[in-house]
Amino acid sequence: MRNLWIWLATVVLATTVSWSASTIVGWDFEQGMGQWQSPDPLTKITLAVGPKEANSGSSALYVKFPRIQKPDEMQTRQMPGAVMMQLPAAPAPAPTCLEFAVRAKLLTPLMIILSRNDGVSYTRPVMVVPGPYRHVKLYLTEFLPDEKAKPPVRPIDGGQIQGIGFLDGSAFVTMFATAAAQNGPIRVPMPQQGDNELWFDDIKLTDETPPAQLPPMIDGAAEVAKFVAVMNVDGTFSREPAGLGGKPCWLMNYQLAEHEVAAIWGGVPIGMLPGTAGLHVMLSATAPTTLILQVKERSNAEYNTMLALQPGQTLDRVVPWSEFKLGDNQQDPDGKLDLDDIKEVALIDISAALPNGQPQANGLRLGIVEPAR
């Protein structure tokens, strides 16, 4: 997120809100939208007023923007759909948790961004499903630093937060899909085009203590999905309370065209994996499915293993680290998988991209992806 904050205006006062004793700074938008703004000239920010518009009270922050259709739009728009707030000073006492309520018109891979006072940014994605407001709670230990963070990489210190931002990540999916179409036979589906609308309310930084153990990277029992799902525009994304052997799961229904893949990507918080034996996965599919389970280091070296799912059968197993191998055309400076350096985990359905693969419909259920102790 290079130059993330260069578009922001002069430092302004943030609105302090006293929802509870644990709220350090927050915005409920009952007195106006404050200094929230966007670097994108096509993103319009206003107040949405009315009992049906807000999560609580009568006002919410309303953001409307057209999604990009081709990568060169990024040159003029910079950060399509972004909305940001720069703080006048680091919050005190240092917060440990960010909470907010959000709803969306389109299925949205929402990137939440915290900017540190030295210019390093930390991000965390969540999938926002169209419909009513979703309550999102993110502990600061869950956020991942950008490439400007210098070793040793540590979680963000809440006392160094300079700004908060929200960004529709579909622009990056569009760029990735375009590059894939130009560079090889594998296709990545484009996100839904058109105008997206986002509503934000009850944004607050709090001093809530993080749990002793970080939550799984993918968790069907969670209130929101803290990962990005990439699938065809007609695909659907939902949560089933008891869809995977009686346990909760996220359900992706999608259609794979010839040479096309579907993917799930999630971040790995700092310090989550050292001392673990591998990844515990619990998944199922409605069609014969070949998945790549992939982890990526901060050097961007990718390590992969393959998972085969039979229709209607639940795969529930620990995948040991010994099964992960350095990917083709990948380079790793030290030639080995470093658990303390892993920053991402991904699941990629390559069933239609295999040499004998055929287009197919699939329903992929995601129960858990977590470290195995």
N, C-alpha and C positions, 0 to 999 in steps of 0.2 A: 504494500500500500504506500508506495513512494509518494512523497509530497502530498500526503493525505489531507493536510490541514492548510495548504497554502491558499485555498479559496475562501477560507473563513474570514469574516469581517473582524473589526477591531474587538478586542476583549470586552465582554459584556458580563453584567451581573446575572447569575443564575437565580432562579426562584427557589427559595427554601420552603419546603412543605413539611408539615408535621403530622403525617399519617400516624406515626407511632414513634416511641422513643428511639427505635432502632434505625429510623430513617435519617440519613446524614444530609442528603440533598435530593430534591426530586421535583417533578413537574406533573401537575394534575390538569393543567390547561383551563382551569376555571376562571383565571384572571387574564387569559390571553395565551398566545402561543410563544411569547418570549422571543428569544433570539435563535430559535431553531431555523436553519436555512439550508440551502442546497447549492453545491458548485455547478449543478447542471442547469443550463438556461431553460430546458424544456420541462423541468420538474416544478410543479406548482404546489405550494404549501399554504394551507389555510386552516381555519378552525372549522370543525364540524360540530354544530350546536344542535342539541335536542336529546331527549331521553333515549332514543334508539341509536344515537350516534356514539355515545360514550360508554366506556366500561363501567365507570362510576361517575356520579355528578351529571353534568349536562353538556360537557365539552370534551373534545378530543382533537389531536393533531391529525389533519387529513392531508395525504400526499397523493398526487396523481401525476402520471408520467407515461410516455410511450416507451415501450421496450425497444431496444435496438434490433434492427433486422440484418445488419452486416457490420463487421468489425471496424470499418473506417469511420463509423459514426462516433467511435470512442475518441477520435482526435478532436472533435468539436465539443462533445458533451462531457468528456473526462470521466465522470462517475454518474451514469444515468440512474435516476431514482434514489440518489443518496440524500439523506437528511442528517444534519449534524448540529452539534452544540459544543462550543468551546467554553470551558470554565474559566472564571477570572483568576482562580487559584486552585491548587490541589485541595480536594476535600479533606476536612479534618473533623473528627479522627478518621484514620484511613479506613475506607469501606472494604468489605470483603465479599459483597454480593451485589449483583444488578438484577432488578426485577422490572418487568413492564407487561402491559397487556397489548395485544396486537391482533388485528384481523386483516384479511386481504381479499381482493376480488379474484385474483388468479393464484394458482398454486405457486408459492414463492419460496425459493431458497434464500432466506434472509441472512445476511452477514451482519453480525453485531461487532462493532469496532470500538476498542478503547485505545486512545492515543496517550502515550507516556510523554512526560515533559522533555525528554531528550529526542523526540521524534520517532521512537520505535512504536509500532502499533501492534496490538494483540486482537485476534479475531476469534469468533465462535459462530458456526452456522446453526440455524434451526429451520425446519420445514414448516411453513405456515400454510395450513389447509384452508381453502375458502370456507366461509361460514362465520360463526360467532367468534367473539373475542377469545383468544387463547392467552393464558397466563404463563409467562416465561420467567423462570428463575435460573440464573447462571452464577455460580460461584466464580470468583476471579481466578481461582486455581484451574478452572477449565479452559481458560483462554490461551491461544497459541500465538507466539511471537512471529513477526515477519522476518524477512531475510536480513534486516538491518541489526537484529539483536546479536550482540557479540558474546562469544563464550566467556564464562559458563552461562548457559541460558537458564534463566530462572522465571518463575511465575511473576506476573505483574504485581507490583506493589501499589495498592489502592491509593496510597498517599502521593503517588506520582502521576495520577490520572490528570490529563490536560483536557481531553475531549471525549465525547461519546458520539458514535455514528451508527446509522442503520443503512444498509445497502441491499437492493434487489440483485442477487447474484446471477440472475438469468443472463446478464450481459456477458459474463465470463463463460457461461455454458455456450452461448452463441459463438463466441470467439473460438472456443475449443472445438466445437462441432464444425465450424468452417475450416479450421486448420486440418482436422482429421480428414475431411472430404478432399482437401487439396493434396494431402501428403501420402495417402495410402488407401488400401481397399476397405479398411474398417470405417464404419460410419457411426457417428454419435448423433442421437436425435436432437433436433432443435427444440428449444422451449416454446411455449405458446406465445404468439405475438399479440400485438395490440396494446391498449392502454391498461396499465395496472393501477390499482388503487390500494393504498395502505392506510390504516387508522392506528394511531398509537395513543395510549393513555396510561396514566399512573406509573410513569417512569421514575425509578428511585434507586439510589445507591444506599445500601444498608450495611450494618455491622453484623449481620447474621453469620454465625460461625459455620464454616464449611464442615461437611461430614469427615470423619477420620479416613474413610475410604472413598475415593472418587467413583462416580457412577460409571456404568459400562459405556463403551463407545457407542453401541447401539442397544437400546433397551425398549422392548415392547411394552413394558409396564410404565414407562415415563409418560408424563402429561403431554410433552411435546417431543418431536423427533430432533435430536441434536446432531443431525447429519444432513447431507444433500442427496436427493434422489434425482437421477437423470433418466428420463424415459420419453416415449413418444407423446405428442401433444394430446392424443386421445386417451392416454393412460390415466389411471386414477390412483390416488394415494389416500389411505385411510387407516384407522386403528381398529382392531378387533379385540374386544375384551377377553375372549376365550377361543381364539382362532387357531392356536397352535398347540394341540394336545391338551386343550383346556386352559392354556396359559395365554396371556395377552401378547399381541404381536402387531407389527406394522404390515400392511398389505399393499403391495404394488401390483396393479393389474396393467399390463402393457402388451403391445404388439411389436415384435422384432421383424423388421424388414430384412431383405437380403444383405448380409455383411454388417448388420447393425448390432450394436451392443446397448445394454442398459446398465446403469452403474449406481452404486451407493458409495458415498465418500464421507468419512468422519475424521475429526482430528483426534490426536492422542495427547492428552495433557502431559506436561513435563513431569518426569519421575514416576509415571504410571506403570512402566513395564519391567524395570530392573528387578531381578529376583523371581520372575514368573517363568512358568514352564511352557507357555504357548498361549493360544487363543481358544477360549471355549466358544463354540458357535452352536446356535440352535436355529434351524432354518427348514423350510419346506417349499415345494413348488408344485404347480398343477401340470407342468409339462416336463419331459426329460430335459434336464438343465445341466450345463457345464459352467461352473463359476471359477473365476480367478479370485483367490483371496490374496490380497496384496498389502504389504506394508512398505512405507517409504521413509527413508532417513532424511535428515536435514540437508545432506549432500545431494538429495534427490535420487539417490540410488534406490531402485525398486527390487524387492524380494517377493517372489510369488510361489504359490502352491495351488493345486487344482482341487476342486470339490465337485463331486457328481451327485446330483439329486434325482431320485426317481419319483415319478408323479405320486402325490399323496402320502409319501413317506417322510417322516421327520428325521432330519440329520441333527443329531445331538452328540457332539464329541469335542474333545480337546485336540486341536491341531498343534503338535509340538513345534518349537522353533526350528528343529532340525529338518523339517519338511520344506522350509522356505529357502528357495534358491535365487541367486542373483539373476535378474531378468536378462533376456537377450539384448545385446547392444547397450548394456548398462555398465557403468564403471563405478567402482567404490574405492576410494583412496586407500582404505586398509583391508579391503577384500573380505570383510566379514560383517555379519549382521550385528549391529550394536543396539542393544535394547534401550539404552538410555538416550539414543539419538533418533528413535522413531517418532515421526511427527504425524503420520497419516495411516489410516487403514481403509481399504476399499474392497468392495465386492463387485465384480464385473461379470455380467451374464454374456458369455461369448458363444452361446449355442448356435446362433445364426451366422457367426463369423468363422466357424470351423470349416475346413476344406469340404466336408460333406454336409455342412449345416444348411437348414432350410428355414424360411420365415415361419414364425410361430407366435401364438399367443401364450402368455404365461401369467400366472399369479404367484408372485414370490412373497412368502411370509417370513418376516424378520423378527425373531424372538429375542435373541441375545447375541452380542459379540462383546466379549469381556476377557480380561486377563485371567489365565488359569494359574492358580497358586499351587 
